[in-house]
Amino acid sequence: MAREFQRGHKAKISDLTPGTDLYVGVQISGPGLTFDISCFGLDANEQLSDDRYFIFFNQPKSPEESIQLLGTQAGDTESFRVTLDRIPANIHKLSFTATIDGAGQMSQVGPGYIRIVAGGEEVVRYAFTGSEFTTERAVMLGDFYLKDVWRFAAVGQGFDGGLDALLKNFGGEVAEEAPAAQQQAAAPSFAPPPQATAPAPSFGAPAAPQAPQVPQPAPSFGAPAAQAPTPQQQMHAAPTIAAPMAPMGGTVPPPAPAPAPYGQPGQQPQFGQVPGQPVPAAPYGQQAPAPYGQQPPGMPQGAPQGVPQAAGAGLQAALQPYKETATGQRWTPQNQQLMRVDLTMGGTPVLARQGSMVMYQGKVDFSYKGAGFAGRIVGNATGQEMQLMRCTGRGQVFLAEDGSHLHAIELQGDGICVSAESVLAFDESLQHEVRRIEGHGIPGGALFTMQFQGTGTVIVKTHGVPVVLPVTPTTFADCNAIVAWSSASQVIISSQVRLRRNAYPGHSGETVNLQFRGAPGNFIVVQPYEV
């Protein structure tokens, strides 16, 4: 039975189906409207770094055919075949979009959906209507994204501008239309047999042979059976040439640098970079910062830094690095200290620390969130009291506090323990309660923390860049520097208080530590700061 998703819902593909050869169908219609339905294969920075993974009517498949455009079939306006285990390592997200070709607005569309079919059976469907949009001319329907495993997210985020603007948003560039584009080979057909009642075989049928043969009906690879006839949609037929903002021919991001030979120092991380993590690429339209003591790439030798170049001079160029970042997700970091939440996605209110709102867009209501009499008693007794406000409505809210670094932690049925002082905001769908950590040798005989469980996101703030460590039998942390840990970890108080040692001046000052134990997969988060 298919799972019905709402906007903002996410799930692991393995929780939906054990297969990796999937059919993705999109149904969208509107009076007098034609649509371009595309798939963008994005890298880790959510940019189209390789234009061969922009799958649309003029480029129906990726080089290794892990993404294929199938066309109109089984009642869907457009359909795709996605083979997840064949997608190359440099592709981290597949974003399925629909744009209006010509005049019109997304508010004019009727009921539509994006669905996933595996083995001939529909496993998930996200439905939408035009009432969810206004003047937008494009919509991001859903994403396959890689986060340790492949997952699916129902996005439903409107976007101003057409296909050209959407392509530029993902880091691509639209070139001039060629007078006579070469006709590319048609995508292999995986349509069901002509008889609508015939069952569609599951994915796993043999691929079509390469040698020319007598034409015959193509096998079905899990595509759903044809549904009731729907009005035929006109698809865009004009050729368009798209290319990323890179030299001709396109480039593929270089592989990770090889480890340094034995006895030689490896490449040192830049200031503020967590060791072992790759250097993040600059946002679209910005130049990556140069390492400390070096000039930025492309700047003439001897040119003083801070002087704008002639090509990028002006007010727009000066403000370009600080533009709002929109990724189609519910929670989006704007920088290390500012977080944006889109209340129109998910339909769940957000609980945030009072006074943490710095600005908002749209129609948003803020109300006081009380803890109740029992909650106030517990909060006062344990020190885990949070003064919260509830954010509801349709719009975007920007949150920050004291310039702290902010980190979005997504929970999907699991749990995490965080001190109330380190929590900035969280989805109201999460369950939270005070958890007691007993031990000897500490004031009051116990420590307390907040435990969050369920499905949603909690925003944790830290002083500086934190480090995440796996839990081992010899993992200890200062109780004043620990930020969070997995709720399945066992916490033991390790006290080094000795009467004779502390009777004299000069002791270390590290008297109370926390020891963590747990199965593989548990973790702790420590900040470079002591509260």
C-alpha positions in Angstrom: 0.0 0.0 0.0 1.4 3.4 -1.0 2.4 5.8 1.7 0.8 9.3 1.4 3.4 12.0 2.0 2.8 15.6 3.0 5.1 18.5 2.1 8.3 18.2 4.0 8.0 14.5 4.8 11.1 12.4 4.4 12.0 8.7 4.5 14.8 6.3 3.7 14.3 4.5 0.4 15.1 1.2 2.2 12.1 1.8 4.4 9.8 2.2 1.3 11.2 -0.6 -0.8 14.2 -3.0 -0.8 14.7 -2.3 -4.5 17.0 0.3 -6.1 15.6 0.2 -9.6 12.7 2.7 -9.3 10.0 4.3 -11.5 9.2 8.0 -10.8 6.0 9.4 -12.2 4.8 13.0 -12.3 1.3 14.1 -13.0 0.6 17.8 -13.5 -2.0 19.6 -15.6 -3.7 22.9 -16.1 -6.0 24.6 -18.6 -4.0 25.8 -21.5 -0.6 25.1 -19.8 2.3 23.0 -21.0 5.1 21.8 -18.7 8.8 20.9 -18.8 9.4 18.2 -16.2 13.1 17.7 -15.5 15.6 16.0 -13.2 18.7 17.8 -11.9 21.6 15.6 -10.7 23.4 17.8 -8.2 26.7 17.4 -6.4 27.5 17.7 -2.6 27.1 21.5 -2.9 23.7 21.2 -4.6 25.1 22.5 -7.9 24.9 21.1 -11.4 28.6 20.6 -11.8 28.2 18.2 -14.7 25.6 19.1 -17.3 25.3 15.5 -18.4 23.1 14.9 -15.3 20.5 17.5 -16.3 17.8 15.1 -17.6 15.1 16.8 -19.7 13.4 16.5 -23.1 16.6 17.3 -25.0 18.9 15.0 -23.0 16.9 11.9 -22.0 19.5 10.0 -20.1 22.7 10.2 -18.1 26.0 8.7 -19.4 25.7 5.4 -17.5 21.9 5.4 -17.9 21.3 5.5 -14.1 18.6 8.3 -14.8 16.4 7.9 -17.9 13.5 10.0 -19.1 10.7 7.6 -20.1 8.0 9.9 -21.4 4.2 9.9 -20.9 2.8 6.6 -19.7 0.5 4.9 -17.2 -1.4 8.1 -16.7 1.7 10.2 -15.8 2.5 13.4 -17.6 6.2 12.4 -17.4 8.1 9.5 -15.9 11.7 8.5 -15.1 13.6 5.4 -14.4 16.1 5.8 -11.6 18.7 3.1 -10.7 20.2 4.2 -7.4 23.0 1.7 -7.2 24.4 3.0 -10.6 24.4 6.7 -9.8 28.0 7.9 -9.6 29.6 9.0 -6.3 29.7 12.7 -7.3 25.9 12.9 -7.5 24.4 13.5 -4.1 20.9 14.7 -5.0 18.3 14.2 -7.7 15.8 17.1 -7.8 12.6 16.5 -9.8 11.0 19.8 -11.0 8.2 21.0 -13.2 8.2 24.4 -15.0 5.6 26.1 -17.1 6.5 26.6 -20.7 5.1 30.0 -21.7 2.6 32.1 -19.9 0.9 30.9 -16.7 1.3 30.5 -13.0 1.5 27.4 -10.7 -1.7 28.6 -9.0 -3.6 27.5 -12.2 -2.6 23.8 -12.0 -5.1 21.2 -10.8 -4.4 18.3 -8.5 -1.1 16.6 -9.3 1.4 14.3 -7.7 4.9 12.7 -7.8 5.0 9.0 -7.0 7.6 6.2 -6.7 6.8 2.7 -8.1 8.9 -0.3 -7.3 8.3 -3.8 -8.7 5.1 -2.6 -10.4 3.6 -1.4 -7.1 3.3 2.2 -5.9 5.2 2.7 -2.6 4.9 6.5 -2.0 2.9 9.4 -3.4 3.1 13.1 -2.7 0.0 15.0 -3.9 -0.3 18.8 -4.4 -2.8 21.4 -5.8 -2.5 24.8 -7.3 -3.9 26.4 -4.2 -0.5 25.8 -2.5 1.2 28.3 -4.9 0.7 31.8 -6.1 2.6 33.5 -8.9 5.4 30.9 -9.2 6.2 29.4 -12.6 8.2 26.4 -11.4 8.0 24.0 -8.5 10.5 21.6 -6.9 8.4 18.5 -6.5 10.6 15.9 -4.7 14.2 15.0 -4.0 16.3 11.8 -3.8 19.2 12.8 -1.6 22.2 10.9 -0.2 22.6 11.2 3.5 24.6 8.0 4.5 21.8 6.2 2.5 19.5 7.3 -0.3 16.3 9.0 1.0 13.2 10.7 -0.5 11.8 14.1 0.5 8.5 15.6 -0.6 9.4 19.2 -1.3 6.5 21.1 -3.0 8.5 24.4 -3.0 7.4 27.0 -5.6 10.1 28.9 -7.5 9.9 32.2 -9.3 11.0 32.1 -13.0 10.9 29.3 -15.6 13.3 26.5 -16.5 16.1 29.0 -17.3 16.0 30.6 -13.9 15.8 27.2 -12.2 18.8 26.0 -14.2 20.8 29.1 -13.1 19.7 28.5 -9.5 21.5 25.1 -9.6 24.7 26.7 -11.1 24.0 26.0 -14.8 23.9 28.4 -17.7 21.6 28.6 -20.6 23.4 29.1 -23.9 22.0 30.4 -27.2 19.8 28.1 -29.0 21.5 26.3 -31.9 19.9 26.7 -35.4 19.9 23.0 -36.0 20.5 20.7 -33.0 21.5 17.2 -33.7 18.8 14.6 -33.0 19.8 12.5 -30.0 19.0 8.8 -29.6 15.6 8.3 -28.0 15.5 7.1 -24.5 14.6 3.4 -24.2 10.9 2.8 -23.8 9.9 1.1 -20.6 6.1 1.6 -21.1 3.7 -1.2 -20.1 2.1 -3.5 -22.7 -0.8 -2.0 -24.7 -3.3 -4.0 -22.6 -4.0 -1.8 -19.6 -5.1 -4.9 -17.6 -1.9 -6.9 -18.1 0.2 -6.9 -15.0 3.5 -5.0 -15.3 6.6 -7.1 -14.4 8.9 -5.9 -11.8 12.3 -4.3 -12.3 14.9 -6.8 -13.1 13.9 -7.8 -16.6 16.8 -8.1 -19.0 17.9 -4.9 -20.7 17.2 -4.4 -24.4 19.9 -5.9 -26.7 22.3 -3.6 -28.3 22.2 -5.2 -31.8 19.4 -4.1 -34.2 16.5 -6.5 -34.1 12.9 -6.6 -35.3 10.9 -4.0 -33.5 8.9 -5.4 -30.6 7.2 -4.1 -27.5 9.7 -3.0 -24.9 9.7 -4.8 -21.5 8.3 -3.1 -18.5 10.7 -2.5 -15.6 8.3 -2.0 -12.8 6.3 0.8 -14.4 2.7 1.0 -13.1 -0.2 -0.2 -15.1 -2.0 2.4 -17.1 -4.6 4.4 -15.3 -7.8 6.0 -16.5 -7.2 8.3 -19.5 -6.3 11.9 -18.6 -6.1 14.9 -20.9 -3.0 14.7 -23.1 -0.4 17.3 -22.1 1.7 19.1 -24.6 5.4 18.8 -23.9 8.0 21.3 -24.8 9.6 20.4 -28.1 12.0 23.3 -28.8 15.7 22.4 -28.5 17.6 24.0 -25.6 21.3 23.8 -24.9 22.3 23.8 -21.3 25.7 23.9 -19.8 27.2 24.6 -16.3 29.1 27.7 -15.6 32.4 26.0 -16.5 34.7 25.8 -19.6 33.3 24.0 -22.7 33.1 20.3 -22.4 32.2 20.3 -18.8 34.3 19.3 -15.9 33.9 16.7 -13.2 34.9 17.7 -9.6 38.5 16.4 -9.0 38.8 13.4 -6.7 39.8 13.7 -3.1 43.6 14.2 -2.7 45.6 11.1 -2.0 47.2 10.7 1.5 50.6 12.1 1.9 53.6 9.7 1.7 54.9 8.3 4.9 57.1 10.8 6.6 55.7 13.8 4.8 53.2 16.2 6.3 49.7 16.1 4.8 47.7 19.0 3.7 46.7 21.1 6.7 43.1 22.3 7.1 42.3 26.0 6.8 41.6 28.1 9.8 38.1 27.2 11.1 37.9 24.0 9.1 37.2 20.7 10.9 40.1 18.3 10.2 39.2 15.4 7.9 36.3 17.3 6.2 36.6 18.6 2.6 37.0 22.3 2.0 33.4 23.6 1.3 32.8 25.1 -2.1 31.8 28.7 -2.2 28.0 29.4 -2.8 26.8 30.1 -6.3 28.0 33.4 -7.5 30.8 33.7 -4.8 34.5 33.1 -4.9 36.0 30.5 -2.6 38.2 32.1 0.1 41.9 31.7 -0.3 44.0 30.0 2.5 45.4 32.3 5.1 48.3 34.3 3.6 47.5 33.6 0.0 45.7 35.7 -2.6 42.3 34.6 -4.0 42.4 32.8 -7.3 42.2 35.0 -10.3 43.5 38.2 -8.5 46.5 39.8 -10.2 49.7 39.6 -8.3 50.3 42.7 -6.3 46.6 43.8 -6.3 45.5 44.8 -2.8 42.8 42.6 -1.3 39.5 44.2 -0.7 39.6 46.3 -3.8 36.6 45.3 -6.1 37.4 44.3 -9.6 35.9 46.3 -12.4 33.7 43.5 -13.7 32.1 43.0 -10.3 31.9 46.6 -9.0 28.7 48.1 -7.8 26.1 47.6 -5.1 24.8 44.3 -6.4 28.3 42.8 -6.5 29.0 44.0 -3.0 25.8 42.4 -1.6 26.0 39.2 -3.7 27.9 37.2 -1.0 25.1 37.8 1.5 22.0 36.8 -0.6 19.4 34.5 1.0 20.0 30.8 0.5 17.0 28.7 -0.5 17.4 25.0 -1.0 13.8 23.8 -1.0 14.3 22.3 2.5 12.4 23.1 5.6 15.5 24.1 7.6 18.2 26.0 5.7 21.4 27.5 7.2 22.1 30.9 5.8 25.5 31.0 7.4 27.1 29.5 10.5 25.1 31.8 12.8 21.8 32.2 11.1 19.1 29.5 10.4 16.0 29.8 8.2 12.9 27.7 8.7 10.1 27.5 6.1 6.8 27.1 7.9 4.9 26.3 4.7 6.7 23.0 4.5 5.6 20.2 6.7 2.7 22.0 8.3 4.2 21.7 11.8 4.7 24.7 14.1 8.2 25.5 15.4 9.1 26.1 19.0 12.0 28.5 19.3 13.7 30.3 22.1 12.1 33.6 23.0 13.8 36.5 21.3 15.7 34.4 18.8 13.7 35.7 15.8 15.8 38.3 13.8 13.4 38.6 10.8 10.6 36.8 9.0 8.8 36.8 5.6 5.1 36.1 5.0 2.3 35.8 7.4 3.7 34.3 10.6 2.2 34.4 14.1 4.2 34.3 17.3 2.7 33.1 20.6 3.9 32.3 24.0 4.5 28.6 24.7 4.1 27.8 28.4 5.5 24.7 30.1 2.6 24.4 32.5 2.8 24.3 36.3 4.5 20.9 36.4 6.9 21.9 33.6 7.9 25.1 35.5 8.5 23.1 38.7 10.7 20.6 36.9 12.5 23.3 34.9 13.3 25.3 38.1 14.5 22.2 40.0 16.7 20.9 37.2 17.9 24.0 35.4 16.5 22.6 32.1 13.9 25.3 31.7 13.3 26.7 28.2 11.4 30.0 27.5 9.8 29.2 24.2 7.6 30.8 21.6 5.4 29.0 19.0 5.9 30.1 15.3 2.9 29.3 13.0 1.6 30.4 9.7 3.0 30.5 6.1 6.4 32.1 5.7 10.0 32.0 6.6 11.5 32.8 10.0 15.2 33.6 10.5 16.6 32.5 13.9 19.9 33.3 15.7 21.2 34.0 19.2 24.4 35.7 20.4 26.3 34.7 17.2 26.4 31.0 18.2 27.1 28.4 15.6 23.9 26.6 14.6 23.5 23.0 13.5 20.3 21.3 12.3 20.0 17.7 13.6 17.3 15.7 11.9 15.7 12.9 13.9 13.8 10.0 12.2 12.5 8.0 15.1 15.8 8.1 17.1 16.7 10.3 20.0 19.4 12.8 21.2 20.2 14.4 24.5 21.0 18.1 24.5 21.3 20.6 27.3 18.4 23.1 27.3 21.0 25.9 27.2 22.2 24.5 23.8 18.8 24.3 22.1 17.7 27.2 19.9 14.6 25.7 18.2 12.9 22.4 17.2 9.8 21.1 15.5 6.8 20.8 17.7 6.3 17.2 16.5 9.3 16.1 18.6 8.8 14.8 22.1 11.0 16.3 24.8 11.5 15.7 28.4 14.0 16.2 31.2 16.4 13.2 31.7 18.3 12.6 35.0 21.9 11.5 35.1 22.8 10.3 38.6 26.2 10.2 40.0 28.4 10.9 43.1 30.8 13.7 43.6 28.8 16.4 41.7 26.6 19.2 43.2 23.1 17.9 44.0 24.2 14.4 43.2 22.9 14.4 39.6 23.0 16.1 36.2 20.1 16.8 34.0 19.6 17.2 30.2 16.8 17.4 27.7 16.0 14.3 25.6 14.4 14.8 22.2 12.7 11.8 20.3 10.5 11.4 17.3 10.6 12.7 13.7 11.7 16.2 13.2 14.6 18.6 13.5 16.2 20.2 16.5 18.6 23.2 16.1 21.6 23.0 18.4 23.9 26.0 19.1 27.6 25.7 20.0 30.4 28.1 20.8 32.8 27.5 17.8 33.0 24.5 15.5 32.1 21.3 17.4 33.7 17.9 17.0 31.7 14.6 16.8 33.3 11.6 18.3 32.2 7.9 18.4 31.4 6.4 21.7 34.1 3.9 22.9 34.7 2.3 26.3 37.4 5.0 26.9 35.4 8.1 25.8 35.3 10.8 28.5 34.1 14.4 28.2 34.1 17.5 30.4 30.6 18.0 31.7 30.9 21.8 30.9 32.0 21.2 27.3 29.7 18.4 26.2 26.9 19.6 23.9 24.9 16.5 23.0 25.0 12.8 22.7 22.9 9.9 21.3 20.2 9.0 23.7 21.1 5.3 23.5 24.5 5.9 25.1 25.1 5.0 28.7 26.4 7.9 30.7 28.5 7.4 33.9 29.8 10.1 36.2 33.6 9.9 36.5 34.7 11.9 39.5 38.4 12.6 40.3 37.7 14.3 43.6 40.2 13.2 46.2 40.1 14.7 49.7 43.9 14.7 50.2 44.5 16.1 46.6 42.0 18.8 46.9 43.0 19.8 50.4 46.0 21.6 48.9 46.1 24.2 46.1 47.4 23.3 42.6 44.9 20.5 41.6 44.0 20.1 37.9 40.4 21.5 38.2 39.1 18.6 36.1 37.1 17.0 38.9 33.9 15.8 37.1 33.8 14.1 33.8 31.2 12.0 31.9 32.1 8.6 30.6 30.1 7.3 27.7 29.4 3.7 26.7 27.3 2.2 24.0 27.0 0.1 20.9 28.7 1.1 17.7 26.9 4.0 16.1 26.5 6.1 19.3 28.3 9.5 19.4 29.0 12.6 21.4 29.3 16.3 20.4 31.8 18.5 22.1 32.4 22.2 21.6 35.7 24.0 22.0 34.3 26.0 25.0 33.4 25.4 28.6 30.2 26.9 29.9 
